[in-house]
Amino acid sequence: MKGFVAIGMSGGAKHAVMDSLQTLKSVELPILDLFGSDDLPEVLAHKKTKPQASQSKHFDQIEVEGANHFFDDHNDELVNAVSNWVDKLP
C-alpha cells in the first residue's frame, strides 16, 4: 500500500471510532485529503484541522472547485486528482 486517499472526510465526530481527526494520528502513509468546494459543512469545517491532526510526513489536500460531497458532474476531476497523486508517490 502506497498511500491513503480520503474523499469527503469530515472530522471531530462525537464518537472516537468515527472521529477522522483521531484516526489520522495513526496513519503514517502519505495521505490525500480530497473534497469539493461545495462539500458537506462538516467536511469543510475541518479542512484546516486535518493536516494538523495528521502524523504523516506527506499530507496533501485537493479541493475540487464546484464539487459536492458525491462529486456529481465532477467524476473526471476526482479520478484525475487521485491518479495524478498516486503517480507522484515514491
Backbone as JSON, one array per atom type, in Angstrom:
{
  "sequence": "MKGFVAIGMSGGAKHAVMDSLQTLKSVELPILDLFGSDDLPEVLAHKKTKPQASQSKHFDQIEVEGANHFFDDHNDELVNAVSNWVDKLP",
  "N": [[0.84, -1.17, 0.0], [0.65, 2.12, -0.96], [-0.34, 4.63, -0.19], [-2.91, 6.65, 1.42], [-6.11, 7.55, 0.5], [-8.48, 9.9, 1.16], [-11.75, 10.7, 0.66], [-13.92, 13.28, 0.82], [-13.73, 13.47, 3.63], [-14.73, 13.98, 6.91], [-14.46, 15.4, 10.2], [-13.86, 15.35, 13.76], [-15.98, 13.92, 15.0], [-18.42, 12.9, 17.45], [-18.18, 10.35, 18.57], [-15.39, 8.4, 19.22], [-14.57, 6.32, 17.5], [-15.54, 7.1, 15.07], [-14.27, 9.43, 14.56], [-12.44, 11.15, 12.44], [-10.28, 12.87, 12.76], [-8.95, 11.89, 14.98], [-8.29, 9.35, 14.04], [-6.51, 9.96, 11.97], [-4.17, 10.45, 13.31], [-2.92, 8.03, 13.59], [-2.15, 7.21, 11.1], [0.5, 6.7, 9.04], [1.18, 6.6, 6.44], [1.5, 8.26, 3.21], [-0.96, 10.78, 2.68], [-3.86, 11.71, 0.93], [-6.18, 14.16, 1.02], [-9.16, 14.7, -0.21], [-11.68, 16.76, -1.4], [-14.77, 18.54, -2.11], [-15.48, 21.95, -3.09], [-18.08, 22.58, -2.57], [-18.79, 20.81, -0.63], [-20.07, 18.82, 2.16], [-21.03, 20.61, 5.15], [-19.69, 19.7, 7.51], [-17.41, 18.54, 6.49], [-16.07, 20.65, 5.22], [-15.67, 22.3, 7.43], [-13.51, 21.26, 8.79], [-11.27, 21.42, 7.22], [-8.89, 22.78, 7.68], [-7.96, 21.73, 10.05], [-7.43, 19.05, 9.66], [-4.87, 18.55, 8.35], [-3.18, 19.29, 10.45], [-3.82, 17.42, 12.39], [-2.81, 15.11, 11.39], [-0.22, 12.63, 11.36], [1.33, 12.01, 9.32], [4.09, 12.45, 7.13], [3.67, 13.3, 4.65], [1.2, 14.93, 3.57], [-1.41, 15.83, 1.63], [-3.8, 18.14, 0.35], [-6.6, 18.45, -1.73], [-8.9, 20.55, -3.11], [-11.71, 20.4, -4.96], [-13.04, 22.58, -7.12], [-16.39, 23.56, -7.11], [-17.38, 20.99, -6.78], [-19.58, 18.7, -5.14], [-20.34, 16.72, -2.19], [-20.59, 14.19, -3.3], [-19.31, 14.35, -5.64], [-20.78, 14.84, -7.94], [-21.13, 15.28, -11.37], [-18.43, 15.8, -11.5], [-16.76, 13.69, -11.78], [-14.57, 13.0, -13.46], [-12.63, 14.84, -12.65], [-12.22, 14.0, -10.04], [-11.18, 11.37, -10.4], [-8.88, 11.97, -11.91], [-7.44, 13.6, -10.1], [-6.84, 11.79, -8.02], [-5.42, 9.81, -9.44], [-3.21, 11.29, -10.49], [-2.0, 12.05, -8.08], [-1.32, 9.57, -6.91], [0.48, 8.66, -8.84], [2.66, 10.29, -8.33], [3.69, 9.43, -5.97], [6.37, 8.07, -4.01]],
  "CA": [[0.0, 0.0, 0.0], [1.48, 3.31, -1.12], [-0.9, 5.82, 0.43], [-4.31, 6.64, 1.85], [-6.9, 8.6, -0.13], [-9.73, 10.17, 1.87], [-12.63, 11.5, -0.19], [-15.01, 13.85, 1.6], [-13.53, 13.09, 5.03], [-15.07, 15.0, 7.9], [-13.61, 15.29, 11.38], [-14.43, 15.81, 15.0], [-17.21, 13.23, 15.38], [-18.57, 12.73, 18.9], [-17.72, 9.02, 18.96], [-13.99, 8.27, 18.83], [-14.41, 5.38, 16.39], [-15.93, 7.8, 13.85], [-13.57, 10.71, 14.53], [-11.33, 11.08, 11.49], [-9.12, 13.6, 13.28], [-8.22, 10.95, 15.86], [-7.76, 8.27, 13.21], [-5.37, 10.47, 11.21], [-2.97, 10.4, 14.15], [-2.28, 6.72, 13.49], [-1.81, 6.92, 9.7], [1.83, 7.18, 8.7], [1.28, 6.59, 4.98], [1.11, 9.51, 2.57], [-2.41, 10.98, 2.71], [-4.52, 12.69, 0.08], [-7.48, 14.58, 1.53], [-9.81, 15.22, -1.41], [-13.06, 17.17, -1.11], [-15.29, 19.56, -3.02], [-15.73, 23.28, -2.51], [-19.48, 22.56, -2.15], [-18.95, 19.59, 0.17], [-20.89, 18.94, 3.37], [-20.47, 21.56, 6.11], [-18.77, 19.06, 8.45], [-16.16, 18.31, 5.76], [-15.41, 21.95, 5.03], [-15.33, 22.88, 8.73], [-12.27, 20.69, 9.32], [-10.22, 21.34, 6.2], [-7.63, 23.3, 8.22], [-7.51, 20.95, 11.19], [-7.0, 17.7, 9.27], [-3.4, 18.44, 8.19], [-2.56, 19.41, 11.77], [-4.08, 16.19, 13.14], [-2.09, 14.01, 10.76], [1.17, 12.34, 11.7], [2.01, 11.69, 8.06], [5.05, 13.43, 6.64], [3.23, 13.64, 3.29], [-0.25, 15.16, 3.63], [-1.84, 16.77, 0.59], [-5.23, 18.41, 0.23], [-7.07, 18.98, -3.01], [-10.29, 20.98, -3.08], [-12.2, 20.48, -6.33], [-13.97, 23.7, -7.23], [-17.73, 23.26, -7.6], [-17.8, 19.61, -6.49], [-20.29, 18.45, -3.88], [-19.82, 15.56, -1.45], [-20.63, 12.99, -4.13], [-18.59, 14.69, -6.87], [-21.7, 14.82, -9.08], [-20.64, 16.03, -12.53], [-17.0, 16.07, -11.33], [-16.1, 12.38, -11.67], [-13.27, 13.03, -14.13], [-11.71, 15.58, -11.8], [-11.93, 13.11, -8.92], [-10.29, 10.3, -10.87], [-7.6, 12.57, -12.3], [-6.74, 14.05, -8.9], [-6.3, 10.61, -7.33], [-4.42, 9.19, -10.31], [-2.01, 12.13, -10.51], [-1.38, 11.99, -6.76], [-0.7, 8.24, -6.76], [1.63, 8.6, -9.74], [3.77, 11.06, -7.77], [4.2, 8.81, -4.75], [7.66, 7.35, -4.18]],
  "C": [[0.89, 1.24, 0.0], [0.96, 4.52, -0.35], [-2.36, 5.63, 0.76], [-5.01, 7.83, 1.21], [-8.22, 8.71, 0.62], [-10.56, 11.11, 1.0], [-13.81, 11.97, 0.64], [-14.93, 13.5, 3.08], [-13.87, 14.26, 5.95], [-14.11, 14.86, 9.08], [-14.37, 15.73, 12.6], [-15.74, 15.17, 15.4], [-17.23, 13.0, 16.89], [-18.03, 11.39, 19.38], [-16.33, 8.79, 18.38], [-13.79, 7.37, 17.61], [-14.74, 6.04, 15.05], [-15.19, 9.12, 13.66], [-12.33, 10.61, 13.64], [-10.09, 11.8, 11.99], [-8.29, 12.72, 14.21], [-7.57, 9.85, 15.04], [-6.53, 8.71, 12.43], [-4.07, 10.4, 12.0], [-2.22, 9.07, 14.03], [-1.87, 6.35, 12.07], [-0.47, 7.54, 9.36], [2.08, 7.2, 7.19], [1.06, 8.0, 4.43], [-0.42, 9.59, 2.48], [-2.81, 12.03, 1.69], [-5.91, 12.93, 0.65], [-8.16, 15.32, 0.38], [-11.27, 15.53, -1.09], [-13.48, 18.26, -2.09], [-15.52, 20.88, -2.32], [-17.18, 23.42, -2.05], [-19.8, 21.31, -1.34], [-19.85, 19.86, 1.37], [-20.24, 19.9, 4.36], [-19.45, 20.94, 7.07], [-17.43, 18.69, 7.8], [-15.38, 19.61, 5.65], [-14.96, 22.57, 6.35], [-13.98, 22.42, 9.25], [-11.13, 20.67, 8.31], [-8.88, 21.89, 6.71], [-7.09, 22.46, 9.38], [-7.0, 19.55, 10.81], [-5.49, 17.61, 9.05], [-2.67, 18.5, 9.54], [-2.72, 18.14, 12.59], [-3.25, 15.03, 12.61], [-0.67, 13.87, 11.27], [1.99, 12.03, 10.44], [2.95, 12.82, 7.67], [4.67, 13.93, 5.25], [1.71, 13.74, 3.31], [-0.6, 16.22, 2.59], [-3.35, 16.93, 0.64], [-5.5, 18.94, -1.16], [-8.55, 19.29, -2.84], [-10.73, 21.18, -4.53], [-13.31, 21.53, -6.39], [-15.31, 23.25, -7.83], [-18.24, 21.86, -7.28], [-18.54, 19.54, -5.16], [-19.7, 17.19, -3.24], [-19.73, 14.3, -2.31], [-19.92, 13.19, -5.47], [-19.48, 14.54, -8.11], [-21.18, 15.76, -10.16], [-19.16, 16.42, -12.42], [-16.21, 14.76, -11.21], [-14.72, 12.38, -12.31], [-12.23, 13.75, -13.28], [-11.29, 14.74, -10.6], [-10.91, 12.05, -9.32], [-8.91, 10.85, -11.22], [-6.79, 13.02, -11.1], [-6.1, 12.87, -8.18], [-5.19, 9.98, -8.16], [-3.12, 9.99, -10.33], [-1.28, 12.08, -9.18], [-0.65, 10.66, -6.56], [0.54, 8.12, -7.64], [2.86, 9.31, -9.19], [4.34, 10.47, -6.48], [5.51, 8.08, -5.0], [7.47, 5.85, -4.27]]
}
